[in-house]
């Protein structure tokens, strides 16, 4: 914490509540300092003491002093210096009656609510309230380009109109896999006074970046991450006079973050950071780093990335920076990561969602500028739109802005409360990152309306206003315009708490509906806003007048103002050309061969519709760069009436860009850039999937497999062999002609007309060849399995493998199944009830989850028991509607006077098909088990790998009195709540339930578990607890009985597990790695049940490692190793796997202890045999390259009372070339007692033993 000094330096804000009626004191400390002022602002700086307010009761003096950092005029942002302001003392009465004082008295509730919502584990109180800005004064600027790359340029232009004075830009890759680089680069970019631009790919700058560099006087470029790894390729694309002055990248995103932080450290002239920010490096949680970017960039502190597993940061360089800091701020999801347990005193800022995490950061006291935020930066927090905001961190930092997140078109509660809180109503500027496709105009309007509002304001609807996205609409019969309906209060603010509807009428029949256009409609209003569309006709000049009315619900209608809007239909005309890549054609081309792609050239109107109202246009098409038209030409003239196609192809040998331009007189020209690349060796297979329904109504999934090189580029000339298989049987017949009782699939293809054709399958495998590096196949099935199907594809030519999951979407419901089934045998007592459950199923008996379907229940045959349906009828039917899971249940009641031996049977009918349940027989109560009791249950934890000890289930009768000699014969069912902890087995196979038969024995029936190949019973597997429940399924109305079994880890095996994402690597938990990129894995010491077991003793466990492909490292980027140590007292350690090429691994990674054995394992020495020789053998696993020669062995003995045995040599031994050593044991003159001799590899816990009796 920086104390407040003479220069206004400080970094904390706190609120101290008063007591009773004695008022309160709010002290706000500046987080700014003069050396934080960007160089392009000039060096003018005045003390920044900010404001403080003191209020006391009675007649004590009340005063308010205010000092503020000067702000720059909005019209001189690029070059303005700091302007001094006056300081004055405000008299007591003026303070008492000022708007500020009134606001301060009324806004504590909002502050408390916001703090609670943010949920930061160590949140400080927000800063003091600020004067409110009228929402009418809020200006919103949407920073958006046509692409993610263009959006980054718009953000740069907003930051530095005319270009940065540093003449520097920071460039990162805009590819989805590399977005994290821009997030960790934000503090460095801010320190360099440079914007962040997004390159089109790791090897291609793209036209947006090059245009910005050329237009803004850029002379220096800093490369980050993936583009830095391709520095020579990138640098070759830079204009003359522009040079790369920095390159900060690493083999992983974690190493890249460390390189950036080290560069920032050097730039600031420091040896360590006092403060660091830690955020998740996992792809789904990158938004947390974005939320922290503005603060980290403003303070000049780095953002380090953490992994979801491991007690240290994945990069050793990151860990070093973290260890050197005295204050850590952990953001969002990373707050739950194991690494945080080592950060004593870390401040964790997180919420119950990514949106509330952002507000937790924005409202942390030390980060809030005095007087609140004057600028709010709005980003879409949805994962799919992260890229639009990726370059916005330096912008928010430069403007001292808060960054808030919306959720697509919705404003989350945490964001809404933040914006409404009076602390932040200084905001008069909104900067929106991304265009309407990312953040709709209605959302921007909603956010604008929230700024300046307080949570205790009562908004009353005063106006319903219609706003058109465009005042003109092309009269082409298809163009659409979006109309926004806003419910406003008297101040013109959106009434965010209004939810209802309004009627809108049109003078024409142009209100768009998918079922046909109408002249009036009801628009639903959510949070004060609703939208609908109008569709153009073909009458040029016609006006569409839209008028709202009948807002509902409202308490009064007299004072509601309804504001109409008019949209004019205008004549469409050809205005522009468009160039796109034809669907199915490649968007990037290999330069290894002349690779073609087809482009579509279109003449369009202003709305982007293909224009058909003119005879046609002569268009000149030209090709530049690394490509030509087919045949080698670089230009041609094409006649285009609506659309036409143009084929271009790459030039062999050189990577680069093909630029295609199209121009015609009087039309806006079009251009398109197509990257070309030189393929490297085949490295991986990529699988994408789409779903559909074939012509027979069966759902299918279509998979496209592509061969990629080490850079992730398609190898379009590959024609190797591909095999497709699955982990379930593959049928040869078509799906429409077979129904299987167990899951099976069909491999084939779907034609353009939707016809599914089965492919030729040999031994369960489909064999085919790649066409231009791509192969497409389809999968159908007729039965849903209990576990997902895995489709495996293998490129046998390049020895590449990949897999994808396949899940059937059940068909339409055609019938029902009934539980219990008709084959079951059930009894019931008089006066009891019985519940039946019907489940909707499709034609293949797959369960269908569909609500709102009617299932009719009724008795079938003779209901001699007189059982009644819920409507009280013993005949007739009763209809039940299915719930969301597609089930319907009915409970049948048996009269108390029903006679033993009478019975009934129920059936369920759906879609004209009926299914019967079991016949239920009434029996005398004396024949029933009224109570179940379990005795002999384990009182101590059961060790993993062992059977649960025998316990008894006894049968008792009414009031707990047992009648000797009676036998019930009831079926008792045993289930477990956690099959991972306690597994139920029958015949050596895991089952969901066991059954035993109740007996008349006074001890009850014994439940004795067995082991071995035909194991039966309850087996302890993983550490934890499981609830074992016993139910009398012959008499379901009787209560079940339960008990708990605790399982503890057993003795460690000699085969530790190598885990990824907390699970062993397997076909269901595959490891995908990039070439020469270390990936952190966990080496875990486990027992037979897979439970982690800490290494015993004071020395580490020595474990050998090997990999079928690739190598292991003990540290990130360290030397290759064939063995590592698991520290004493710990159950795991981090290791790193590196493969020479990109690959997916499901096995072939081995780990095993270095074992020590002593032979014989037991011996007896006496006067007859006074001595013996013992051989110690140290062995590494057969696959290991670890040498066991020349190892030092330490001997130790444990003597029982009276033992006099002598060991020679008595201390240490050295293994020979075979890993062996010997020692001699000699009995004493009066042998008695025993000795246990331990042989341990020096410096490890790897040991063996022998027991010697004398």
SULDAMO-V760982 format. One line per field, one symbol per residue. psi: psi as a letter, one per 30 degrees, with the letter a starting at -180 (. if undefined). burial: + if it has 16 or more other ideal C-beta (glycine too) atoms within 10 Angstrom, else -. A space follows every 50 residues. Layout:
# SULDAMO-V760982
psi=???
burial=???
This chain:
# SULDAMO-V760982
psi=kklkafggklglklkjkakbggalkjkkkkfllegfkkefflgkklkifa lkkkkllbglkkljkkkkkllkkfghefgkakklllklkkleeeeeglee eeeefggeeeeeeeeeeegkfhklklllllkkkkfffkkkkjjkafleee eeeeeeeeeikflkffhklkklkgkefgffeeeffeeeeeefhklklkle lfgjeleeeeeeeefghkfkkkkkbeeefheeeeeffklkfkljfkjjll flfeeeeeeeeeeeeeefhlflkfklkklkgkefgffeeeefeeeeeefg lljlkllflkflkekeeeeeeefflfkkjkkbeffgkfffffikgkkjjl aglfefeefeeegkeffkkkgakfkkkkljfkefgeefgfgfeeeeeegh lkjlkljcfkjleeeeeeefkffggfkfkkjkjlaffejleeeeeeeefe kfllfgkjkkkfkjkkkkekfkkkigffkkkkkkkkjlafggkkjfgkkb lkkkkkflhgkkkffkllfllkkkkkhfkllllkkkbgjkfkkjkkkllh kkklfkfegkkjklkkkkklkllkfllkklkkkflkfkkkgeljkllkkk kkklafggkkkgglflkjkkkkklbhlllkfflfllkkkjeellkkklll kkfklbkkjkkkklkfkklllkkjklljkakkflkkklkllakafggkkl kkkkkkklafggkkifgkhlkkkkllglkklfllffgkklflkllkkblk lfggkkkklkkkhgkkkalkjhgkkkllkllgkklfllkkkkkkjfeghk kllllkkkjlakkfallkkllfflkklklkfllkkkkkkklafggkkkjk lgkkkkklkkakiffgkklfggkglalkkkklafgglkkkkkkkkfgkkk flllkklkkkhgkkkkalkkkklkffgkjfkkkklglkflkkkkfllklk lkjlklakggkkjkfkkegkkkkklkfjfeejkkkjggkklfllklkklg kffakkjkkllaehkkbkkkdlkalkkkkkkjffiffkklkllkkkklka kklgilkjkkhglkkaffiljkllkhjkkklkjkklafggkkjkklagll kkkkllkekallkfljgalklgllkjlkflfllklkkkkflklkkgagkk kkkjlkkkklfklkkafeifllkkkkkkkllfflgkkgkgkkkkkkkjkl kfkgkkkklfdllkkafggllllkkkllfikkalkkkkjkkkglgjlllk kkk.
burial=---+--+++++++-+-------++-+++++++++--+---+---++++++ +++++------+++-++++----------+-+-------+----+----+ +-++--+--++-+++-++++--++++++++-++-+--+-+-++++-++++ ++++++++++--+++++++++++++--+++++++++++++++++++++++ ++++++++++-++--+-+-+++++++++++--++--++---+-+-+++++ +++++++++++++++-------+-++++++++--++++++++++++++++ ++++++++++-++++-+++-++--+-+++++++++-+-++--+--+++++ +-++++++++++++++++++++++++++++++--++++++++++++++++ +++++++-+-++-++++++++++++++++++++++--+++++++++++++ ++++----+-++++++-++---++++--+++++++++++---++++-+-+ ++++++-+-+++----+---+-+-++++++++-++++----+-+-+++-- +--+-----+-+--+-++++-+-+-++++-+---++-+++++-++++-++ +++++++---+-----+-+-+-+-+++++----------+-+++-+-+++ +---++++++++-+--+--+-+-++++++--++++--------+---+++ +-+-++++++++++++-+-+-+-+++++-++--++----+--++++++-+ -----+-++-+----+-+-+-++++-+++++++++---+++++++--+-+ ++++-+-+-++-++++-+-+-----+++++-+-+-+-+++++-+++++-+ --+-+++++---+-+++++--------+-+-+---+++-+-+++---+-- -+++++++++----+-++-++++---++++++-+-+++---++++++++- +++++++----------+-+++++++-+--+++++--------+-+-+++ ---++-+-+-----++++++++++-+-+++++++++-+--+---+++-++ -++--+++++---++----++-+++-+++++++++++++++++++---++ +++++++--+++++-+----+-++++---++++++++++-+++-++--++ ++++++-+----+-+------+-+-++++++--+-+-+--+-+++----- --+-+-+-----+-+---+++-+-+-+---+--++-+++++--+++++++ -+++
